[in-house]
Amino acid sequence: MNSSSLILLLKNFDKQQLKELSSFVKSPYFNTNKALVSLFEYIRKQHPDFAAEKLEKKYVYKKIFGKTEFNDGFFRVLMSNLQQLAEEYLSFKGYQKDTLLKKKFLLDQLMMLPDNKKLAEKILKEGLKEADNIKPDGPDDYLGKYYMSFYRKYIYSTSFSASKDKMPSEHLYDEQKYLTYYFLLRMLADHFYHLNQSQIINYTPKLIFVDEIISFLEKNPEYLEFPTLNMTYLRVLLLKNNNIEDLYKLKIAFYESYKELGHKDCFNIISIIINFCHKNYYLTEDEKFLEEKLEILLFGLGNGITSFDEDDYFDNNRYNNLFSTYIEFGRIDDAEKFIKEYGPKIGPEEQNFWINYSMAELLSKRGKYDDALDHLSKIRNVKTVSYKLHLRSLQLRLYYDAGLIEQAISAADSFRHFIQKESLMNPMFNEQYRNFYSFYLKLPGLSTGKNSNAADELKESLLQVKNVIHKKWLMERIT
């Protein structure tokens, strides 16, 4: 029972929520089953520990029903019904927060009742005033405005008569305007999600209406005066076109309006710029992309935009991007300071990997290969594909630099099998590591010095190939 979905749900409730849920369960409007009240109150007393032995089914049944013979089917039904009540409570809490949605449903009901026009108009007037005071932050704010605009037009149309003083006013077009904002924001956000996924995994997105939306916004630029919509639009353009001019447009607009955006929007925009620069740096080897990447990373760091949720732990991908960019520029001392200051701010479950991995990378740059391998040996239970790639490729480089050629060859074979099997990886990233592997395999042969032309030939071959992870390292070893 302790691992049931009901208990897992209630474990996340605080005391105030459990108190409110108690009133909810005891309300005869929502529940008339006294056994459910008894079950909930027993479970409530187990908060916050929820000890497993006190939540064993037969033990709980006996506590509630005394000597009555245990009935597993009946108890399962009780658990299911109590979970439904808990879910209804959460839905009700969400509904209570959206006051315009409440007014919308109230107006729905009033329209079905005769002789309630005056009350409906009163509710609508309150709703319109509230909607006018909302400073839109996202699509749902426009949806609330749309509901009120819809009923303003609806009530107007039901009492319309053709006369000069009944001419439609401009605000009757608000329904179109707010619904358009909602549609644009939702569709662009969805396109952004799919385009972004395609940057990470092997996935081809369907982009319905995207060209029509871009054309509409180009013809109606007044919609882009809303910062959130403008940012969403520019993000989609960047991922769709993969054009550096779109990068500059997004970056400039972001610097101008980031204080008006929500924290999550800011975090996402920085992430998109990072990913764009990372990808194009490897495809073109143009260091301007690396410079742009470092600039936006430091902007995020300086403004506290280091996690998706404002007060959360330092995002591990953001941590790795900053650390690896310092390394790429050879700023080893900055990288070390960064590890010491921000490594402990990563989530506890991620610290083992990232601190040991980044320390191993740092020590490898200082030629302390044994110490670096020691840090790698401390890493446990790596499940994420990208983490495994980071770990294995660093391991290969360390084995070679430490002169452990047999281990290097064995690890390289294992690495080859891994990247061949990994079908989820974005093809561009897969290619980066396949290219690295193909050149890495040829390094041990150069160490013998039997072929004086081999190094020159390999160097020339490497210069011709783009999209190679750790290309600088390979070039240094060949040289």
C-alpha positions as CSV (number, residue, x, y, z in Angstrom):
1,M,0.0,0.0,0.0
2,N,2.9,2.3,0.7
3,S,3.8,2.3,-3.0
4,S,0.3,2.8,-4.2
5,S,-0.5,5.8,-6.4
6,L,-2.8,7.2,-3.6
7,I,0.0,7.2,-1.0
8,L,2.6,8.5,-3.5
9,L,0.2,11.3,-4.3
10,L,-0.5,12.2,-0.6
11,K,3.2,12.1,0.3
12,N,3.5,15.3,-1.8
13,F,0.8,17.1,0.2
14,D,1.7,19.6,3.0
15,K,-0.3,20.0,6.2
16,Q,-2.5,22.7,4.8
17,Q,-3.4,20.7,1.8
18,L,-4.2,17.7,3.9
19,K,-6.4,19.8,6.1
20,E,-8.3,21.2,3.1
21,L,-8.6,17.7,1.6
22,S,-10.0,16.5,4.9
23,S,-12.8,19.1,4.6
24,F,-13.3,18.1,1.0
25,V,-13.6,14.4,1.8
26,K,-16.0,15.2,4.7
27,S,-18.3,17.4,2.6
28,P,-21.5,15.5,1.8
29,Y,-21.6,17.2,-1.6
30,F,-18.4,15.4,-2.7
31,N,-18.6,12.3,-0.6
32,T,-21.3,10.4,1.4
33,N,-19.2,7.3,2.2
34,K,-18.1,7.4,5.9
35,A,-15.6,4.6,5.3
36,L,-13.7,6.9,3.0
37,V,-13.5,9.5,5.7
38,S,-12.1,6.9,8.1
39,L,-9.5,5.7,5.6
40,F,-8.4,9.2,4.8
41,E,-8.1,10.3,8.5
42,Y,-6.0,7.2,9.3
43,I,-3.7,7.9,6.3
44,R,-3.5,11.6,7.3
45,K,-2.2,10.7,10.7
46,Q,0.8,8.9,9.1
47,H,2.1,12.2,7.5
48,P,4.9,13.0,7.0
49,D,6.7,9.6,7.6
50,F,4.2,7.2,6.0
51,A,5.9,4.3,7.7
52,A,5.5,1.1,5.6
53,E,4.5,-1.1,8.5
54,K,1.6,1.2,9.4
55,L,0.3,1.2,5.8
56,E,0.2,-2.5,5.3
57,K,-3.3,-3.3,3.9
58,K,-4.6,-5.8,6.5
59,Y,-3.2,-3.6,9.3
60,V,-5.0,-0.5,8.0
61,Y,-8.2,-2.5,7.5
62,K,-8.1,-3.8,11.1
63,K,-7.5,-0.2,12.4
64,I,-10.5,1.1,10.5
65,F,-13.0,-1.8,10.7
66,G,-11.9,-3.6,13.8
67,K,-12.6,-7.4,13.8
68,T,-14.4,-7.4,10.4
69,E,-12.9,-10.0,8.1
70,F,-10.5,-8.4,5.6
71,N,-12.0,-7.9,2.1
72,D,-9.3,-7.1,-0.4
73,G,-11.7,-6.2,-3.3
74,F,-13.7,-3.8,-1.0
75,F,-10.4,-2.2,0.3
76,R,-9.1,-1.7,-3.3
77,V,-12.4,0.1,-4.2
78,L,-12.0,2.3,-1.1
79,M,-8.4,3.2,-2.1
80,S,-9.5,4.0,-5.7
81,N,-12.4,6.2,-4.6
82,L,-10.2,8.1,-2.1
83,Q,-7.7,8.7,-4.8
84,Q,-10.4,10.1,-7.1
85,L,-11.4,12.5,-4.3
86,A,-7.8,13.6,-3.9
87,E,-7.6,14.2,-7.7
88,E,-10.9,16.1,-7.7
89,Y,-9.5,18.3,-4.8
90,L,-6.4,19.1,-6.9
91,S,-8.6,19.9,-9.9
92,F,-10.8,22.1,-7.8
93,K,-7.8,24.0,-6.4
94,G,-6.5,24.7,-9.9
95,Y,-10.0,25.8,-11.0
96,Q,-10.2,28.2,-8.0
97,K,-7.0,29.9,-9.0
98,D,-8.4,30.8,-12.5
99,T,-11.0,33.4,-11.7
100,L,-11.8,34.1,-15.3
101,L,-12.4,30.5,-16.0
102,K,-14.8,30.3,-13.1
103,K,-16.7,33.3,-14.5
104,K,-16.7,31.6,-17.9
105,F,-18.4,28.5,-16.5
106,L,-20.8,30.6,-14.4
107,L,-21.8,32.5,-17.6
108,D,-22.2,29.1,-19.4
109,Q,-24.8,28.1,-16.7
110,L,-26.5,31.5,-16.5
111,M,-27.1,31.5,-20.3
112,M,-29.1,28.2,-19.9
113,L,-31.3,29.7,-17.2
114,P,-34.2,32.1,-18.1
115,D,-34.5,35.6,-16.7
116,N,-30.8,35.9,-15.6
117,K,-29.6,38.5,-18.1
118,K,-29.0,41.2,-15.5
119,L,-26.9,38.8,-13.3
120,A,-25.0,37.6,-16.4
121,E,-24.2,41.2,-17.3
122,K,-23.0,41.9,-13.8
123,I,-20.7,38.9,-13.8
124,L,-19.5,39.8,-17.3
125,K,-18.7,43.4,-16.2
126,E,-16.6,42.1,-13.4
127,G,-14.8,39.6,-15.7
128,L,-14.1,42.3,-18.3
129,K,-12.6,44.6,-15.7
130,E,-10.4,41.7,-14.4
131,A,-9.4,40.8,-17.9
132,D,-8.4,44.4,-18.7
133,N,-6.1,44.5,-15.6
134,I,-4.2,41.3,-16.7
135,K,-0.7,41.9,-18.0
136,P,-0.4,38.9,-20.3
137,D,2.5,36.6,-19.5
138,G,1.5,33.5,-21.6
139,P,-1.2,32.0,-23.8
140,D,-3.6,31.2,-20.9
141,D,-3.9,34.9,-20.0
142,Y,-5.2,35.5,-23.5
143,L,-7.6,32.6,-23.2
144,G,-9.2,34.2,-20.2
145,K,-9.5,37.5,-22.1
146,Y,-11.0,35.6,-25.0
147,Y,-13.7,34.1,-22.8
148,M,-14.8,37.5,-21.5
149,S,-14.7,39.0,-25.0
150,F,-16.8,36.0,-26.3
151,Y,-19.6,36.6,-23.8
152,R,-19.5,40.4,-24.3
153,K,-20.2,39.8,-28.0
154,Y,-22.7,37.0,-27.2
155,I,-24.8,39.1,-24.9
156,Y,-24.6,42.1,-27.3
157,S,-25.8,39.9,-30.2
158,T,-28.8,38.5,-28.3
159,S,-30.2,41.9,-27.7
160,F,-29.1,43.6,-30.9
161,S,-31.5,45.8,-32.8
162,A,-30.6,47.8,-35.9
163,S,-30.2,51.4,-34.7
164,K,-27.5,54.1,-34.7
165,D,-26.8,53.7,-31.0
166,K,-26.4,49.9,-31.4
167,M,-23.6,50.0,-33.9
168,P,-20.9,47.4,-33.1
169,S,-18.0,49.0,-31.3
170,E,-14.3,48.2,-31.8
171,H,-14.0,46.0,-28.7
172,L,-16.3,43.4,-30.3
173,Y,-13.2,42.4,-32.3
174,D,-11.4,41.5,-29.2
175,E,-12.6,37.9,-29.4
176,Q,-10.7,37.5,-32.7
177,K,-7.6,39.3,-31.4
178,Y,-7.2,37.3,-28.2
179,L,-8.0,34.0,-29.8
180,T,-5.4,34.8,-32.4
181,Y,-2.8,35.5,-29.7
182,Y,-3.7,32.3,-27.9
183,F,-3.4,30.3,-31.1
184,L,-0.1,31.8,-32.2
185,L,1.5,31.3,-28.8
186,R,0.3,27.7,-28.5
187,M,1.2,26.7,-32.0
188,L,4.6,28.4,-32.0
189,A,5.4,26.9,-28.6
190,D,4.5,23.5,-29.9
191,H,6.6,23.9,-33.1
192,F,9.5,25.1,-30.9
193,Y,9.2,22.0,-28.7
194,H,9.3,19.6,-31.8
195,L,12.1,21.5,-33.5
196,N,14.1,21.5,-30.3
197,Q,13.6,17.8,-29.8
198,S,14.9,17.2,-33.3
199,Q,18.2,19.0,-32.3
200,I,18.7,16.4,-29.5
201,I,17.4,13.0,-30.8
202,N,16.9,11.3,-34.2
203,Y,13.4,12.8,-34.9
204,T,11.7,14.6,-37.8
205,P,9.0,17.0,-36.6
206,K,5.7,17.8,-38.3
207,L,5.3,21.5,-38.6
208,I,1.6,22.3,-39.3
209,F,0.8,25.9,-40.2
210,V,4.3,27.1,-39.4
211,D,4.9,28.8,-42.8
212,E,1.4,30.4,-42.6
213,I,2.1,31.7,-39.1
214,I,5.4,33.2,-40.1
215,S,3.8,34.8,-43.2
216,F,0.9,36.2,-41.0
217,L,3.3,37.7,-38.4
218,E,5.5,39.3,-41.2
219,K,2.3,41.0,-42.5
220,N,1.0,41.9,-39.0
221,P,4.1,42.9,-37.0
222,E,2.0,44.6,-34.3
223,Y,1.4,41.1,-32.8
224,L,5.2,40.9,-32.2
225,E,5.1,43.8,-29.8
226,F,4.1,41.3,-27.1
227,P,7.6,40.1,-25.9
228,T,6.6,36.5,-25.1
229,L,5.1,36.0,-28.6
230,N,8.1,37.7,-30.3
231,M,10.6,35.5,-28.4
232,T,8.6,32.3,-29.3
233,Y,8.5,33.4,-32.9
234,L,12.2,34.2,-33.1
235,R,13.1,30.9,-31.5
236,V,11.1,29.0,-34.1
237,L,12.8,31.0,-36.9
238,L,16.2,30.2,-35.5
239,L,15.6,26.4,-35.3
240,K,13.7,26.2,-38.5
241,N,16.2,28.3,-40.7
242,N,19.5,27.6,-38.8
243,N,20.6,31.1,-39.9
244,I,23.0,33.2,-37.9
245,E,21.1,36.4,-38.8
246,D,18.1,34.9,-36.9
247,L,20.5,34.2,-34.0
248,Y,21.4,37.9,-33.8
249,K,17.7,39.0,-34.0
250,L,16.8,36.6,-31.2
251,K,19.8,37.7,-29.0
252,I,19.2,41.4,-29.5
253,A,15.5,41.1,-28.8
254,F,16.2,38.9,-25.7
255,Y,18.7,41.4,-24.2
256,E,16.1,44.2,-24.7
257,S,13.1,42.4,-23.1
258,Y,14.4,39.6,-20.8
259,K,13.2,41.5,-17.7
260,E,9.7,41.4,-19.1
261,L,9.8,37.6,-19.6
262,G,9.3,34.8,-17.2
263,H,12.3,33.0,-15.7
264,K,11.5,29.8,-17.6
265,D,11.2,31.6,-20.9
266,C,14.6,33.2,-20.3
267,F,16.2,29.9,-19.5
268,N,14.7,28.3,-22.6
269,I,15.9,31.1,-24.9
270,I,19.5,30.8,-23.5
271,S,19.4,27.1,-24.0
272,I,18.3,27.5,-27.7
273,I,21.1,29.9,-28.4
274,I,23.6,27.6,-26.7
275,N,22.5,24.6,-28.7
276,F,22.5,26.6,-32.0
277,C,26.0,27.8,-31.4
278,H,27.3,24.4,-30.3
279,K,25.9,22.7,-33.4
280,N,27.2,25.3,-35.8
281,Y,30.6,25.5,-34.2
282,Y,31.2,21.8,-34.9
283,L,29.7,22.0,-38.4
284,T,31.7,25.1,-39.5
285,E,34.6,25.3,-36.9
286,D,34.0,29.0,-36.9
287,E,35.0,30.3,-33.4
288,K,32.5,33.1,-33.6
289,F,29.9,30.5,-32.6
290,L,31.9,29.5,-29.6
291,E,32.3,33.2,-28.7
292,E,28.5,33.7,-29.0
293,K,28.0,30.6,-26.8
294,L,30.2,31.9,-24.1
295,E,28.7,35.3,-24.1
296,I,25.1,34.0,-23.6
297,L,26.3,31.5,-21.0
298,L,27.9,34.3,-19.0
299,F,24.9,36.5,-19.4
300,G,22.7,33.8,-17.9
301,L,25.2,33.2,-15.1
302,G,25.4,36.9,-14.3
303,N,21.6,37.2,-14.2
304,G,20.9,34.1,-12.2
305,I,19.3,32.2,-15.1
306,T,20.9,28.8,-14.3
307,S,17.9,26.6,-13.8
308,F,14.5,26.1,-15.4
309,D,12.7,26.8,-12.1
310,E,14.0,30.0,-10.5
311,D,15.0,28.5,-7.1
312,D,16.1,25.0,-8.4
313,Y,19.5,23.5,-8.5
314,F,22.0,24.6,-11.1
315,D,21.0,22.8,-14.3
316,N,23.5,20.1,-15.1
317,N,23.5,20.8,-18.9
318,R,24.0,24.5,-18.3
319,Y,26.9,23.6,-15.9
320,N,28.5,21.3,-18.5
321,N,28.1,23.9,-21.3
322,L,29.9,26.6,-19.3
323,F,32.6,24.3,-18.1
324,S,33.3,22.8,-21.5
325,T,33.4,26.2,-23.2
326,Y,35.9,27.5,-20.7
327,I,38.0,24.3,-21.5
328,E,37.5,24.9,-25.3
329,F,39.0,28.4,-24.9
330,G,41.8,27.1,-22.8
331,R,40.6,29.0,-19.7
332,I,41.7,26.3,-17.3
333,D,41.9,28.5,-14.2
334,D,38.4,29.9,-14.8
335,A,37.2,26.3,-15.3
336,E,38.6,25.3,-11.9
337,K,37.0,28.2,-10.1
338,F,33.7,27.4,-11.8
339,I,33.8,23.8,-10.6
340,K,34.5,24.9,-7.0
341,E,31.8,27.5,-6.9
342,Y,29.0,25.9,-8.9
343,G,29.6,22.1,-8.7
344,P,28.0,22.0,-5.2
345,K,25.0,23.8,-6.6
346,I,24.1,21.0,-8.9
347,G,21.3,18.6,-7.7
348,P,22.6,16.0,-5.2
349,E,21.8,13.1,-7.5
350,E,23.8,14.7,-10.3
351,Q,26.8,15.9,-8.4
352,N,28.7,12.6,-8.4
353,F,28.8,12.5,-12.2
354,W,29.4,16.2,-13.0
355,I,32.0,17.1,-10.4
356,N,34.1,14.0,-11.0
357,Y,33.7,14.3,-14.8
358,S,34.7,17.9,-14.9
359,M,37.6,17.4,-12.5
360,A,38.8,14.6,-14.6
361,E,38.6,16.8,-17.7
362,L,40.4,19.6,-15.9
363,L,43.2,17.4,-14.6
364,S,43.7,15.9,-18.1
365,K,44.4,19.4,-19.4
366,R,47.1,19.7,-16.7
367,G,48.7,16.4,-17.6
368,K,47.6,14.7,-14.4
369,Y,46.2,11.6,-16.1
370,D,46.3,9.2,-13.1
371,D,44.4,11.7,-10.9
372,A,41.9,12.2,-13.7
373,L,41.3,8.5,-14.1
374,D,40.9,8.3,-10.4
375,H,38.0,10.8,-10.6
376,L,36.4,8.8,-13.4
377,S,36.6,5.7,-11.3
378,K,34.3,7.4,-8.7
379,I,31.5,7.8,-11.1
380,R,28.6,5.3,-10.6
381,N,25.3,4.3,-12.3
382,V,25.4,6.3,-15.5
383,K,22.1,5.8,-17.4
384,T,21.8,9.0,-19.6
385,V,23.1,8.5,-23.1
386,S,24.8,11.9,-23.3
387,Y,26.5,11.3,-20.0
388,K,27.8,8.0,-21.3
389,L,29.2,9.6,-24.4
390,H,31.0,12.3,-22.3
391,L,32.4,9.6,-20.0
392,R,33.6,7.2,-22.6
393,S,35.2,9.7,-24.9
394,L,37.1,11.2,-21.9
395,Q,38.1,7.8,-20.8
396,L,39.6,7.1,-24.3
397,R,41.6,10.3,-24.3
398,L,42.9,9.6,-20.8
399,Y,44.0,6.1,-21.6
400,Y,45.9,7.3,-24.7
401,D,47.5,10.2,-22.9
402,A,48.5,8.0,-19.9
403,G,50.2,5.5,-22.4
404,L,47.7,2.8,-21.5
405,I,47.4,1.7,-25.2
406,E,45.9,-1.8,-24.6
407,Q,43.2,-0.3,-22.4
408,A,42.7,2.4,-25.0
409,I,42.1,-0.1,-27.8
410,S,39.8,-2.2,-25.7
411,A,37.8,0.8,-24.6
412,A,37.6,2.0,-28.2
413,D,36.1,-1.2,-29.3
414,S,33.4,-1.0,-26.6
415,F,32.8,2.7,-27.6
416,R,32.3,1.6,-31.3
417,H,29.6,-0.9,-30.2
418,F,27.9,1.7,-28.1
419,I,27.6,4.4,-30.8
420,Q,26.4,1.8,-33.4
421,K,23.6,0.6,-31.1
422,E,22.5,4.1,-30.0
423,S,19.6,4.8,-32.4
424,L,18.0,7.6,-30.3
425,M,20.9,10.0,-30.7
426,N,20.6,12.9,-33.1
427,P,22.4,11.9,-36.3
428,M,24.7,15.0,-36.1
429,F,25.9,14.1,-32.6
430,N,26.3,10.5,-33.6
431,E,28.4,11.6,-36.5
432,Q,30.6,13.7,-34.2
433,Y,31.5,10.7,-32.1
434,R,31.9,8.3,-35.0
435,N,34.3,10.7,-36.6
436,F,36.2,11.0,-33.4
437,Y,36.4,7.2,-33.1
438,S,37.7,6.7,-36.6
439,F,40.6,9.1,-36.1
440,Y,41.3,7.9,-32.5
441,L,41.8,4.3,-33.8
442,K,44.7,5.5,-35.9
443,L,46.6,7.2,-33.1
444,P,48.3,4.2,-31.5
445,G,49.9,3.3,-34.9
446,L,51.5,6.7,-35.0
447,S,53.3,6.1,-31.7
448,T,55.6,3.5,-33.2
449,G,57.0,6.0,-35.7
450,K,57.4,3.3,-38.4
451,N,55.7,5.5,-41.0
452,S,57.0,9.1,-41.1
453,N,54.3,10.2,-43.6
454,A,51.4,8.7,-41.6
455,A,51.1,11.6,-39.2
456,D,51.0,14.2,-42.0
457,E,48.5,12.2,-44.0
458,L,46.3,11.7,-41.0
459,K,46.5,15.4,-40.1
460,E,45.6,16.4,-43.6
461,S,42.7,14.0,-43.6
462,L,41.4,15.4,-40.2
463,L,41.6,18.9,-41.5
464,Q,39.2,18.0,-44.3
465,V,36.5,16.6,-42.0
466,K,34.0,18.7,-40.1
467,N,31.8,17.8,-37.2
468,V,34.4,16.0,-35.1
469,I,34.1,16.1,-31.3
470,H,37.5,16.7,-29.5
471,K,39.1,17.7,-32.8
472,K,41.7,20.0,-31.2
473,W,42.8,17.1,-28.9
474,L,43.1,14.8,-32.0
475,M,45.1,17.4,-33.9
476,E,47.5,18.0,-31.0
477,R,48.1,14.3,-30.6
478,I,48.8,13.8,-34.3
479,T,51.1,16.9,-34.3
